[in-house]
Amino acid sequence: MTAPSLPLAPPRATETLGGLARAFDGFAAATARLEAEYAALRARLARLTEELEEKNRLLVASAERERRLEAEALRQSRLAAMGEMAAMLAHEIRNPLGAMELFTGLLLDDLHDRPEAQRLARQVAGGIADLNHLVTNLLEFTRTQRPRRQPVDCCALADQALRYVDDLIVAQGIAVERRYEPATALADPHLLRPVVLNLLRNAAQAMADGGTLTVAVAPASDGVRLVVADTGPGIPLDAQTEIFRPFFTTRAKGTGLGLAVVQGLVGAMGGRLDLASQPGAGATFTVVLPAEQMGRAA
């Protein structure tokens, strides 16, 4: 016997099922394309957002840089005006100061047999020396330096500068230690003298309760080294990058010009200024200048 055959699905039902399958496949493909496009759009949006944020950051940085430049330009303009005024005042003050210094020196000689009066006159002389030092710094700070380099005996120049601050050293009970080796630098003596004088005065003023002031001169592989060291309280770490900036000072009565002048003069002579200091362990300033032999070799 033959098995009875199953009834076939109606043609229309088969077509309907095939159409539904094709529609479902088309819908799945469209969904996949939409998901891919959506993912691509999200990625593009993320990139555009990053680019926008970067442009905003650059815009803010540019605006901040412009504000800093404007502030710096204003500061430089004020410094220039202040420099012109300071130079004019310094020239006007220097003339009477010279006369006062001369008359005070004569007065000290006349008072050699009156110790108390001479002590008072020395205080006046010290005040005049301080004013003269301030005026000199103002002039050096505002002046365009054109050094005339020549061989300079650094040991002799250091001793000469020490004599200028002898009253301050004696008044504060400071011991002076000289460590000299013969050395001739190629420098401008008229610029090197205020450099050493400023460093000596700063060192002495840092030892109000006494201490040891060391002055060393020695030849070195990189030129001539002139060292001024004190045993004072040292320079705070956070101030060591600021002390060469004009008008910055750690002293209540300081003007903040001394080290700025020193750095400018040393640089004008083709040298460099180094600082080594630890809080509580004093400060050491080293001036390195071209040696005379280097100038001949050049």
C-alpha positions as a Markdown table, in Angstrom:
| # | Residue | x | y | z |
|---|---|---|---|---|
| 1 | Met | 0.0 | 0.0 | 0.0 |
| 2 | Thr | 1.2 | 3.5 | -0.6 |
| 3 | Ala | 1.2 | 6.0 | 2.3 |
| 4 | Pro | -1.3 | 8.8 | 1.9 |
| 5 | Ser | 0.4 | 12.0 | 0.7 |
| 6 | Leu | 0.3 | 15.1 | 3.0 |
| 7 | Pro | -1.8 | 18.0 | 1.8 |
| 8 | Leu | 0.3 | 20.8 | 0.3 |
| 9 | Ala | 0.2 | 24.3 | 1.7 |
| 10 | Pro | -1.8 | 26.6 | -0.3 |
| 11 | Pro | 0.3 | 28.6 | -2.7 |
| 12 | Arg | -0.7 | 31.9 | -1.2 |
| 13 | Ala | 0.3 | 30.9 | 2.3 |
| 14 | Thr | 3.8 | 29.9 | 1.1 |
| 15 | Glu | 4.2 | 33.2 | -0.7 |
| 16 | Thr | 3.1 | 35.0 | 2.4 |
| 17 | Leu | 5.6 | 33.2 | 4.6 |
| 18 | Gly | 8.4 | 33.9 | 2.1 |
| 19 | Gly | 7.5 | 37.6 | 1.9 |
| 20 | Leu | 7.5 | 37.8 | 5.7 |
| 21 | Ala | 11.0 | 36.2 | 5.9 |
| 22 | Arg | 12.3 | 38.5 | 3.2 |
| 23 | Ala | 10.8 | 41.5 | 5.1 |
| 24 | Phe | 12.3 | 40.4 | 8.3 |
| 25 | Asp | 15.7 | 40.0 | 6.7 |
| 26 | Gly | 15.4 | 43.4 | 5.1 |
| 27 | Phe | 14.4 | 44.9 | 8.5 |
| 28 | Ala | 17.4 | 43.2 | 10.2 |
| 29 | Ala | 19.8 | 44.5 | 7.6 |
| 30 | Ala | 18.3 | 48.0 | 7.8 |
| 31 | Thr | 18.6 | 47.9 | 11.6 |
| 32 | Ala | 22.2 | 46.8 | 11.3 |
| 33 | Arg | 23.0 | 49.6 | 8.9 |
| 34 | Leu | 21.3 | 52.1 | 11.2 |
| 35 | Glu | 23.2 | 50.8 | 14.2 |
| 36 | Ala | 26.5 | 51.1 | 12.2 |
| 37 | Glu | 25.6 | 54.6 | 11.1 |
| 38 | Tyr | 24.6 | 55.6 | 14.6 |
| 39 | Ala | 27.9 | 54.3 | 16.0 |
| 40 | Ala | 29.8 | 56.2 | 13.3 |
| 41 | Leu | 27.8 | 59.3 | 14.2 |
| 42 | Arg | 28.6 | 58.9 | 17.8 |
| 43 | Ala | 32.3 | 58.5 | 17.0 |
| 44 | Arg | 32.2 | 61.6 | 14.8 |
| 45 | Leu | 30.4 | 63.5 | 17.5 |
| 46 | Ala | 33.0 | 62.5 | 20.0 |
| 47 | Arg | 35.8 | 63.7 | 17.7 |
| 48 | Leu | 34.0 | 67.0 | 17.0 |
| 49 | Thr | 33.5 | 67.4 | 20.8 |
| 50 | Glu | 37.2 | 66.8 | 21.4 |
| 51 | Glu | 38.2 | 69.2 | 18.6 |
| 52 | Leu | 35.8 | 71.8 | 20.0 |
| 53 | Glu | 37.2 | 71.4 | 23.5 |
| 54 | Glu | 40.8 | 71.6 | 22.2 |
| 55 | Lys | 39.9 | 74.8 | 20.2 |
| 56 | Asn | 38.2 | 76.3 | 23.3 |
| 57 | Arg | 41.3 | 75.4 | 25.4 |
| 58 | Leu | 43.6 | 77.0 | 22.8 |
| 59 | Leu | 41.3 | 80.1 | 22.7 |
| 60 | Val | 41.4 | 80.4 | 26.5 |
| 61 | Ala | 45.2 | 79.9 | 26.5 |
| 62 | Ser | 45.6 | 82.5 | 23.7 |
| 63 | Ala | 43.4 | 85.0 | 25.6 |
| 64 | Glu | 45.4 | 84.3 | 28.8 |
| 65 | Arg | 48.7 | 84.8 | 26.9 |
| 66 | Glu | 47.4 | 88.0 | 25.5 |
| 67 | Arg | 46.5 | 89.3 | 28.9 |
| 68 | Arg | 49.9 | 88.3 | 30.2 |
| 69 | Leu | 51.6 | 90.1 | 27.4 |
| 70 | Glu | 49.5 | 93.2 | 27.9 |
| 71 | Ala | 50.3 | 93.1 | 31.7 |
| 72 | Glu | 54.0 | 92.6 | 30.9 |
| 73 | Ala | 54.0 | 95.5 | 28.4 |
| 74 | Leu | 52.3 | 97.7 | 31.0 |
| 75 | Arg | 54.8 | 96.6 | 33.6 |
| 76 | Gln | 57.8 | 97.3 | 31.3 |
| 77 | Ser | 56.3 | 100.7 | 30.4 |
| 78 | Arg | 56.0 | 101.6 | 34.1 |
| 79 | Leu | 59.5 | 100.3 | 34.8 |
| 80 | Ala | 60.9 | 102.4 | 31.9 |
| 81 | Ala | 59.2 | 105.5 | 33.3 |
| 82 | Met | 60.3 | 104.6 | 36.8 |
| 83 | Gly | 63.9 | 104.1 | 35.5 |
| 84 | Glu | 64.0 | 107.5 | 33.8 |
| 85 | Met | 62.7 | 109.2 | 37.0 |
| 86 | Ala | 65.1 | 107.2 | 39.2 |
| 87 | Ala | 68.1 | 108.1 | 37.0 |
| 88 | Met | 67.2 | 111.8 | 37.1 |
| 89 | Leu | 66.8 | 111.7 | 40.9 |
| 90 | Ala | 70.0 | 109.7 | 41.3 |
| 91 | His | 72.0 | 112.2 | 39.4 |
| 92 | Glu | 70.5 | 115.1 | 41.4 |
| 93 | Ile | 71.1 | 113.3 | 44.7 |
| 94 | Arg | 74.7 | 112.2 | 44.0 |
| 95 | Asn | 76.2 | 115.7 | 43.9 |
| 96 | Pro | 75.2 | 116.7 | 47.4 |
| 97 | Leu | 76.0 | 113.2 | 48.7 |
| 98 | Gly | 79.6 | 113.6 | 47.4 |
| 99 | Ala | 80.0 | 116.9 | 49.3 |
| 100 | Met | 78.4 | 115.3 | 52.5 |
| 101 | Glu | 80.8 | 112.3 | 52.2 |
| 102 | Leu | 83.8 | 114.6 | 51.9 |
| 103 | Phe | 82.8 | 116.8 | 54.8 |
| 104 | Thr | 82.0 | 113.8 | 57.0 |
| 105 | Gly | 85.5 | 112.4 | 56.3 |
| 106 | Leu | 87.1 | 115.7 | 57.4 |
| 107 | Leu | 84.9 | 115.7 | 60.5 |
| 108 | Leu | 86.0 | 112.2 | 61.4 |
| 109 | Asp | 89.6 | 113.3 | 61.2 |
| 110 | Asp | 88.9 | 116.4 | 63.4 |
| 111 | Leu | 87.2 | 114.2 | 66.0 |
| 112 | His | 90.0 | 111.7 | 66.5 |
| 113 | Asp | 90.4 | 112.8 | 70.2 |
| 114 | Arg | 86.6 | 112.7 | 70.9 |
| 115 | Pro | 85.6 | 109.0 | 70.6 |
| 116 | Glu | 81.9 | 109.5 | 71.4 |
| 117 | Ala | 81.5 | 112.3 | 68.9 |
| 118 | Gln | 83.5 | 110.3 | 66.4 |
| 119 | Arg | 81.2 | 107.3 | 66.9 |
| 120 | Leu | 78.2 | 109.5 | 66.0 |
| 121 | Ala | 80.0 | 110.9 | 63.0 |
| 122 | Arg | 80.7 | 107.3 | 61.9 |
| 123 | Gln | 76.9 | 106.6 | 62.0 |
| 124 | Val | 76.3 | 109.6 | 59.8 |
| 125 | Ala | 79.1 | 108.4 | 57.4 |
| 126 | Gly | 77.4 | 105.0 | 57.3 |
| 127 | Gly | 74.1 | 106.5 | 56.4 |
| 128 | Ile | 75.7 | 108.5 | 53.6 |
| 129 | Ala | 77.5 | 105.3 | 52.4 |
| 130 | Asp | 74.1 | 103.5 | 52.3 |
| 131 | Leu | 72.5 | 106.4 | 50.3 |
| 132 | Asn | 75.4 | 106.5 | 47.9 |
| 133 | His | 75.2 | 102.7 | 47.5 |
| 134 | Leu | 71.4 | 103.0 | 46.7 |
| 135 | Val | 72.0 | 105.8 | 44.2 |
| 136 | Thr | 74.8 | 103.8 | 42.5 |
| 137 | Asn | 72.4 | 100.8 | 42.2 |
| 138 | Leu | 69.7 | 102.9 | 40.7 |
| 139 | Leu | 72.1 | 104.3 | 38.1 |
| 140 | Glu | 73.5 | 100.9 | 37.2 |
| 141 | Phe | 70.0 | 99.4 | 37.0 |
| 142 | Thr | 68.8 | 102.1 | 34.5 |
| 143 | Arg | 72.0 | 102.4 | 32.5 |
| 144 | Thr | 72.6 | 100.5 | 29.3 |
| 145 | Gln | 76.0 | 98.8 | 30.0 |
| 146 | Arg | 78.7 | 98.8 | 27.4 |
| 147 | Pro | 81.6 | 97.1 | 29.1 |
| 148 | Arg | 85.2 | 97.9 | 28.3 |
| 149 | Arg | 87.0 | 94.7 | 29.1 |
| 150 | Gln | 90.6 | 94.6 | 30.2 |
| 151 | Pro | 92.7 | 92.5 | 32.5 |
| 152 | Val | 91.6 | 92.9 | 36.1 |
| 153 | Asp | 93.5 | 91.6 | 39.2 |
| 154 | Cys | 90.5 | 90.1 | 41.1 |
| 155 | Cys | 92.4 | 89.7 | 44.4 |
| 156 | Ala | 93.2 | 93.4 | 44.5 |
| 157 | Leu | 89.7 | 94.4 | 43.4 |
| 158 | Ala | 88.2 | 92.2 | 46.2 |
| 159 | Asp | 90.4 | 93.8 | 48.8 |
| 160 | Gln | 89.5 | 97.2 | 47.6 |
| 161 | Ala | 85.8 | 96.4 | 47.9 |
| 162 | Leu | 86.3 | 95.0 | 51.4 |
| 163 | Arg | 87.7 | 98.3 | 52.5 |
| 164 | Tyr | 84.4 | 100.0 | 51.4 |
| 165 | Val | 82.4 | 97.8 | 53.7 |
| 166 | Asp | 84.9 | 97.7 | 56.6 |
| 167 | Asp | 82.7 | 99.8 | 58.9 |
| 168 | Leu | 79.7 | 97.5 | 58.4 |
| 169 | Ile | 81.9 | 94.4 | 59.0 |
| 170 | Val | 83.4 | 95.9 | 62.2 |
| 171 | Ala | 80.1 | 97.1 | 63.5 |
| 172 | Gln | 78.5 | 93.7 | 63.2 |
| 173 | Gly | 81.5 | 91.7 | 64.6 |
| 174 | Ile | 82.1 | 89.8 | 61.3 |
| 175 | Ala | 85.3 | 87.8 | 60.8 |
| 176 | Val | 86.7 | 88.0 | 57.2 |
| 177 | Glu | 88.4 | 85.0 | 55.7 |
| 178 | Arg | 90.4 | 85.6 | 52.5 |
| 179 | Arg | 91.2 | 82.7 | 50.2 |
| 180 | Tyr | 93.2 | 84.2 | 47.3 |
| 181 | Glu | 94.9 | 82.6 | 44.4 |
| 182 | Pro | 96.4 | 84.9 | 41.7 |
| 183 | Ala | 93.9 | 85.3 | 39.0 |
| 184 | Thr | 93.3 | 87.9 | 36.2 |
| 185 | Ala | 89.9 | 88.2 | 34.7 |
| 186 | Leu | 89.0 | 89.9 | 31.4 |
| 187 | Ala | 86.4 | 92.3 | 32.7 |
| 188 | Asp | 85.4 | 95.9 | 33.2 |
| 189 | Pro | 86.7 | 97.1 | 36.6 |
| 190 | His | 84.2 | 99.8 | 36.8 |
| 191 | Leu | 81.4 | 97.2 | 36.5 |
| 192 | Leu | 83.1 | 94.5 | 38.5 |
| 193 | Arg | 83.6 | 96.8 | 41.5 |
| 194 | Pro | 79.9 | 97.4 | 42.2 |
| 195 | Val | 79.2 | 93.6 | 41.6 |
| 196 | Val | 81.6 | 92.7 | 44.4 |
| 197 | Leu | 80.5 | 95.5 | 46.6 |
| 198 | Asn | 76.8 | 94.5 | 46.4 |
| 199 | Leu | 77.6 | 90.9 | 47.2 |
| 200 | Leu | 79.8 | 91.9 | 50.2 |
| 201 | Arg | 77.1 | 94.2 | 51.6 |
| 202 | Asn | 74.4 | 91.6 | 51.1 |
| 203 | Ala | 76.6 | 89.0 | 52.9 |
| 204 | Ala | 77.4 | 91.4 | 55.8 |
| 205 | Gln | 73.8 | 92.5 | 56.2 |
| 206 | Ala | 72.7 | 88.8 | 56.4 |
| 207 | Met | 74.9 | 88.4 | 59.5 |
| 208 | Ala | 73.5 | 91.0 | 61.8 |
| 209 | Asp | 74.6 | 88.9 | 64.8 |
| 210 | Gly | 78.1 | 88.2 | 63.5 |
| 211 | Gly | 79.6 | 85.4 | 61.5 |
| 212 | Thr | 82.2 | 84.7 | 58.9 |
| 213 | Leu | 82.5 | 86.4 | 55.6 |
| 214 | Thr | 84.6 | 84.4 | 53.1 |
| 215 | Val | 86.0 | 86.0 | 50.0 |
| 216 | Ala | 87.7 | 83.6 | 47.5 |
| 217 | Val | 89.4 | 84.2 | 44.2 |
| 218 | Ala | 90.8 | 81.3 | 42.1 |
| 219 | Pro | 91.4 | 80.4 | 38.5 |
| 220 | Ala | 89.2 | 77.6 | 37.1 |
| 221 | Ser | 88.7 | 75.7 | 33.9 |
| 222 | Asp | 85.8 | 77.9 | 33.0 |
| 223 | Gly | 87.5 | 81.2 | 33.8 |
| 224 | Val | 88.1 | 83.1 | 37.0 |
| 225 | Arg | 85.9 | 82.4 | 40.0 |
| 226 | Leu | 85.2 | 85.1 | 42.6 |
| 227 | Val | 83.2 | 83.7 | 45.6 |
| 228 | Val | 81.4 | 85.6 | 48.4 |
| 229 | Ala | 80.0 | 83.4 | 51.1 |
| 230 | Asp | 78.4 | 84.1 | 54.5 |
| 231 | Thr | 77.3 | 82.1 | 57.5 |
| 232 | Gly | 73.9 | 83.8 | 57.8 |
| 233 | Pro | 70.4 | 82.3 | 57.8 |
| 234 | Gly | 70.6 | 81.4 | 54.1 |
| 235 | Ile | 67.9 | 82.1 | 51.4 |
| 236 | Pro | 64.6 | 80.4 | 51.5 |
| 237 | Leu | 64.2 | 77.8 | 48.8 |
| 238 | Asp | 61.0 | 79.5 | 47.4 |
| 239 | Ala | 62.8 | 82.8 | 47.1 |
| 240 | Gln | 65.9 | 81.6 | 45.3 |
| 241 | Thr | 64.3 | 81.9 | 41.9 |
| 242 | Glu | 63.0 | 85.4 | 42.7 |
| 243 | Ile | 65.9 | 87.2 | 44.3 |
| 244 | Phe | 67.3 | 88.3 | 41.0 |
| 245 | Arg | 64.1 | 89.9 | 40.0 |
| 246 | Pro | 64.1 | 93.7 | 40.3 |
| 247 | Phe | 62.5 | 95.1 | 43.5 |
| 248 | Phe | 62.1 | 91.6 | 45.1 |
| 249 | Thr | 63.7 | 91.5 | 48.5 |
| 250 | Thr | 63.5 | 89.3 | 51.6 |
| 251 | Arg | 64.7 | 92.2 | 53.9 |
| 252 | Ala | 62.3 | 94.7 | 55.5 |
| 253 | Lys | 64.5 | 97.6 | 54.4 |
| 254 | Gly | 65.9 | 96.2 | 51.2 |
| 255 | Thr | 65.3 | 97.8 | 47.8 |
| 256 | Gly | 65.5 | 94.6 | 45.8 |
| 257 | Leu | 67.9 | 96.1 | 43.3 |
| 258 | Gly | 71.3 | 94.8 | 44.4 |
| 259 | Leu | 71.2 | 91.3 | 43.0 |
| 260 | Ala | 69.3 | 92.4 | 39.9 |
| 261 | Val | 72.2 | 94.9 | 39.3 |
| 262 | Val | 74.8 | 92.2 | 40.0 |
| 263 | Gln | 73.3 | 89.7 | 37.5 |
| 264 | Gly | 72.9 | 92.4 | 34.8 |
| 265 | Leu | 76.5 | 93.6 | 35.2 |
| 266 | Val | 78.0 | 90.1 | 35.3 |
| 267 | Gly | 76.0 | 89.2 | 32.1 |
| 268 | Ala | 77.2 | 92.3 | 30.4 |
| 269 | Met | 80.8 | 91.3 | 31.0 |
| 270 | Gly | 80.2 | 87.8 | 29.5 |
| 271 | Gly | 80.1 | 86.0 | 32.8 |
| 272 | Arg | 77.6 | 84.2 | 35.0 |
| 273 | Leu | 76.4 | 84.3 | 38.5 |
| 274 | Asp | 75.7 | 81.1 | 40.5 |
| 275 | Leu | 73.9 | 80.8 | 43.9 |
| 276 | Ala | 74.2 | 77.9 | 46.4 |
| 277 | Ser | 72.2 | 78.3 | 49.6 |
| 278 | Gln | 70.4 | 76.1 | 52.2 |
| 279 | Pro | 68.1 | 77.6 | 54.8 |
| 280 | Gly | 70.2 | 77.9 | 58.0 |
| 281 | Ala | 73.5 | 77.3 | 56.3 |
| 282 | Gly | 74.4 | 80.6 | 54.7 |
| 283 | Ala | 74.6 | 81.6 | 51.1 |
| 284 | Thr | 77.4 | 81.4 | 48.5 |
| 285 | Phe | 77.5 | 83.6 | 45.4 |
| 286 | Thr | 80.0 | 82.7 | 42.7 |
| 287 | Val | 80.9 | 85.1 | 39.9 |
| 288 | Val | 82.5 | 83.3 | 36.9 |
| 289 | Leu | 84.3 | 85.6 | 34.5 |
| 290 | Pro | 86.4 | 85.0 | 31.4 |
| 291 | Ala | 90.1 | 84.7 | 32.2 |
| 292 | Glu | 92.6 | 86.9 | 30.6 |
| 293 | Gln | 94.1 | 83.9 | 28.8 |
| 294 | Met | 90.7 | 83.1 | 27.3 |
| 295 | Gly | 90.6 | 86.6 | 25.8 |
| 296 | Arg | 94.0 | 86.1 | 24.2 |
| 297 | Ala | 93.1 | 82.7 | 22.8 |
| 298 | Ala | 89.9 | 84.2 | 21.3 |
